[in-house]
Amino acid sequence: MKKVKSYLCVLVGVMLVSAGISLCFVPNKIVTGGVSGISTILYHSLQIPAGVSYYAINLALLLIGAKVLGKSFVIKTVICAGGVSLFTELFSYLPPLTDNIFLATVFGAVLYGFGIGLTLVNSASTGGTDIAGRLIQHFFSHLPIGKLLMIVDGLVLFASFLCFRTVDLVLFGVFGLFISSTSIDWLIKKMNISKLAFIITETGDDMAKRLVSSSPRGVTLVDVTGAYTNDEKQMLVCALKENEIPDFERKVLEIDAGAFVIYAESQQIVGNGFRVYH
């Protein structure tokens, strides 16, 4: 079930990326850098379908760096890039989302950013700058990847100026690049957020055994003393995903209806069962 959900998320991510490219960026000549930007330039300068050039460029990058990137990453990227290529072509038969360049930049960048974010958090990649980043990191490990990728995107934006001869389009491209990057960071940060549960109870041992046996999460048990009553109690500490809280709370209250439960939000948890995305 978890794998099916992951695959569905990747599929939705691929479709969002394709919608951003085909329904917003390409019709309005918006270039935000990366492979999608190159595809937009090639479409308007050489009439090469954006989906075809997107896949061809990614495939070329993957062939160049196959040994560096690893078999698993290459296979996943070929499939995802193929999906983006397919849906980009399919969506090209639909009318543009808008012909207002500002709205196209904003909504296209949000769609693109959320799509990339969904694929990343599910250990997949649509290619593009992700491939370039990994290759650059391998061959120039002493150089900051962020700055190098910024240079790559800058060159693509400069190419868009040479192609379209419009400063406004370059500025919208920079604006779109900022929005898509912010969207990716926001989504990853949002999906990284977990909860810490603190349960004060007199049945800590029994509760810990029940929770450990019926949940994928571990529990830490700590002896505590109430400052007001001076009673000896136990505190359970458990890290949870947000969607696990209702079932967790139900089990806790079944064992001890008088348990005192505190939830705290955690920005990031590193450890077994919790993956970290930067």
C-alpha positions in Angstrom: 0.0 0.0 0.0 2.8 2.4 0.9 4.6 1.7 -2.4 1.3 2.2 -4.4 0.9 5.6 -2.6 4.5 6.5 -3.4 4.0 5.7 -7.1 0.8 7.7 -7.3 2.6 10.7 -5.7 5.4 10.4 -8.3 2.7 10.2 -11.1 1.0 13.3 -9.8 4.4 15.1 -9.5 5.2 14.2 -13.1 1.8 15.5 -14.3 2.2 18.7 -12.4 5.7 19.3 -13.9 4.3 18.6 -17.4 1.3 20.9 -16.8 3.6 23.7 -15.7 5.8 23.3 -18.8 3.1 22.7 -21.4 0.3 24.9 -20.2 2.2 27.8 -18.8 5.9 28.1 -19.7 6.1 27.0 -23.4 3.0 29.0 -24.7 4.2 32.2 -23.0 8.0 31.8 -23.8 8.9 31.7 -20.1 12.3 30.2 -19.5 13.2 29.5 -15.8 16.5 27.7 -16.5 17.3 24.0 -16.6 16.2 21.4 -19.1 12.6 22.7 -19.2 14.0 26.2 -20.2 16.1 24.7 -23.0 13.1 22.8 -24.2 11.1 26.0 -24.3 13.8 27.8 -26.3 14.1 24.8 -28.8 10.4 24.8 -29.3 10.2 28.4 -30.3 13.5 28.6 -32.3 13.5 25.2 -34.0 9.9 23.9 -33.5 11.1 20.8 -31.7 8.3 19.5 -29.5 9.1 20.4 -25.8 8.4 16.8 -24.6 10.8 15.3 -27.2 13.7 17.7 -26.4 13.1 17.3 -22.7 13.5 13.6 -22.9 16.4 13.7 -25.3 18.5 16.1 -23.2 17.9 14.1 -20.0 18.7 10.8 -21.8 22.0 12.4 -23.1 22.9 13.6 -19.5 22.1 10.1 -18.1 24.2 8.4 -20.7 27.1 10.7 -20.0 26.9 10.1 -16.2 25.6 6.6 -16.0 28.5 5.3 -14.0 28.5 8.2 -11.7 24.7 8.3 -11.0 24.2 4.6 -10.4 21.8 2.1 -11.9 18.8 2.7 -9.6 18.9 6.5 -10.1 19.3 6.2 -13.9 16.3 3.7 -14.2 14.0 5.9 -12.1 15.0 9.1 -13.9 14.5 7.5 -17.4 11.0 6.5 -16.3 10.1 9.8 -14.8 11.6 11.9 -17.6 9.7 9.7 -20.0 6.5 10.4 -18.1 7.2 14.2 -18.2 7.9 13.9 -21.9 4.6 12.0 -22.5 2.4 14.2 -20.5 4.0 17.4 -21.8 3.1 16.2 -25.3 -0.4 15.3 -24.3 -1.0 18.6 -22.5 0.3 20.5 -25.5 -3.0 19.7 -27.2 -4.9 21.6 -24.5 -5.2 25.4 -24.6 -2.7 27.4 -22.4 -3.8 27.9 -18.8 -3.6 31.7 -19.4 -2.0 34.1 -21.8 -1.2 36.6 -19.0 2.5 36.3 -18.7 2.6 37.2 -15.0 -0.1 34.6 -14.1 1.6 32.0 -16.3 4.9 32.6 -14.5 3.4 32.3 -11.0 1.1 29.3 -11.6 3.5 27.6 -13.9 6.4 27.9 -11.4 4.1 26.6 -8.5 3.0 23.6 -10.5 6.5 22.9 -11.6 7.9 23.3 -8.1 5.3 21.2 -6.4 5.8 18.5 -9.1 9.5 18.4 -8.6 9.0 18.3 -4.8 6.6 15.4 -4.9 9.0 13.3 -7.0 12.0 14.1 -4.7 10.3 13.2 -1.5 9.4 9.8 -3.0 13.0 9.1 -4.0 12.5 9.8 -7.7 13.7 12.4 -10.1 12.5 14.0 -13.3 16.1 14.7 -14.3 17.3 18.1 -15.5 19.2 20.1 -12.9 19.2 17.1 -10.5 21.3 15.1 -13.0 23.5 18.2 -13.7 24.0 18.7 -9.9 25.1 15.2 -9.3 27.5 15.2 -12.3 29.0 18.6 -11.2 29.3 17.3 -7.6 31.3 14.3 -8.9 33.7 16.1 -11.1 34.0 19.4 -9.1 33.5 18.3 -5.5 35.3 21.4 -4.2 32.9 23.8 -5.8 29.5 24.8 -4.3 26.8 23.0 -6.2 24.2 25.8 -5.6 26.4 28.4 -7.3 27.3 26.1 -10.2 23.6 25.3 -10.9 22.8 29.0 -10.6 25.5 29.6 -13.3 23.9 26.9 -15.5 20.4 28.4 -15.1 21.9 31.9 -15.8 23.4 30.6 -19.1 20.0 29.2 -20.1 18.3 32.5 -19.2 20.9 34.3 -21.3 20.2 32.0 -24.2 16.5 32.9 -23.8 17.4 36.6 -24.2 19.4 35.8 -27.4 16.4 33.8 -28.7 13.5 36.1 -27.8 15.4 39.4 -27.5 13.1 40.5 -24.7 14.5 41.6 -21.3 11.0 41.3 -19.8 10.9 37.6 -20.5 14.3 37.1 -18.9 13.1 38.9 -15.8 9.9 36.8 -15.7 12.1 33.7 -16.0 14.2 34.8 -13.0 11.0 35.4 -11.1 9.6 32.0 -12.0 12.9 30.3 -11.0 12.6 31.9 -7.6 9.0 30.8 -7.2 9.6 27.2 -8.3 12.7 26.9 -6.0 10.6 28.3 -3.1 7.8 25.9 -3.9 10.1 22.9 -3.8 11.6 24.0 -0.5 8.2 24.7 1.1 6.8 21.3 0.0 9.8 19.3 1.2 9.8 21.2 4.5 6.1 20.6 5.0 6.5 16.9 4.3 9.4 16.7 6.7 7.4 18.1 9.6 6.6 15.4 12.2 5.2 15.4 15.7 6.8 14.5 19.1 4.3 13.0 21.6 5.0 13.2 25.3 2.6 11.0 27.4 2.6 11.2 31.2 1.1 8.1 32.7 1.1 5.6 35.6 1.0 2.6 33.2 4.1 3.4 31.2 5.5 -0.1 31.0 2.2 -1.6 29.7 1.6 1.3 27.3 5.1 1.1 25.9 4.8 -2.7 25.2 1.4 -2.1 23.5 2.6 0.8 21.3 5.8 -1.0 20.3 4.0 -4.2 19.4 1.3 -2.4 17.3 3.2 0.5 15.7 6.2 0.9 13.5 7.5 3.7 15.8 9.7 3.2 18.8 9.0 4.6 22.3 11.4 6.0 24.9 10.4 5.5 28.5 11.5 8.0 31.2 10.8 8.0 34.9 9.5 11.4 36.0 8.2 13.1 39.2 5.2 15.5 39.3 6.4 18.7 40.9 3.0 19.6 42.3 1.9 16.2 43.6 5.4 14.7 44.0 4.0 11.5 42.5 6.3 9.1 40.7 5.1 8.6 37.1 6.5 7.7 33.7 6.8 9.6 30.5 6.8 8.1 27.0 8.4 10.0 24.2 7.5 9.0 20.6 8.2 10.6 17.2 5.2 10.3 14.8 4.1 11.3 11.3 1.1 13.6 11.5 -1.3 11.1 9.9 -0.4 8.5 12.6 -1.6 10.7 15.5 -5.3 9.7 15.7 -4.5 5.9 15.9 -1.7 6.5 18.3 -3.9 8.6 20.6 -6.7 6.1 20.5 -4.3 3.3 21.7 -2.9 5.5 24.5 -6.4 6.4 25.9 -7.6 2.8 25.7 -4.8 1.8 28.1 -5.0 4.9 30.3 -8.0 7.2 29.9 -6.3 9.7 32.3 -3.1 10.0 30.5 -1.7 13.5 29.9 -0.7 13.8 26.2 1.4 16.7 24.8 2.2 17.1 21.1 5.0 19.2 19.8 5.9 20.0 16.2 9.3 18.9 15.0 10.9 20.5 11.9 13.2 17.5 11.2 13.8 14.1 12.6 16.8 12.0 11.7 16.7 8.3 12.3 15.1 4.9 11.4 11.7 5.4 9.8 12.2 9.1 9.1 13.9 10.2 5.9 15.5 13.7 5.5 15.2 15.8 2.4 17.2 19.0 1.9 
